[in-house]
Amino acid sequence: MKRLETFTLAMFLELHPTYVTVMIHQARYDISVTHDEHALLQLLQEEPLFLLPVSRDRRHLLLDRLAADPIVLQELEDFEGAADSSFSSEGA
């Protein structure tokens, strides 16, 4: 299995027919999407806060490899657990 490249999380802003607009560190980026990625994003775009895995060069979504990488899955579980903790909800 190919290991997932280093990535960053981007906030979903807008879905367009051939690309998605995201925000990373207060900057907007337009990233091309495949037909399959577009279909998935259409289903998920109603979520109030929607984070996407994006390559470090900010040119590609990493949705296709995300679900298969155990390290990424652990990081996402840790992220979700931190979001549910009282420490993070206090804004500290």
Secondary structure, 3 states (H helix, E strand, C coil): CCCCCCEEEEEEEEECCCEEEEEECCEEEEEECCHHHHHHHHHHCCCCCCEEEEECCCCCECHHHHCCCHHHHHHHHHHHHHHHCHHHHCCC
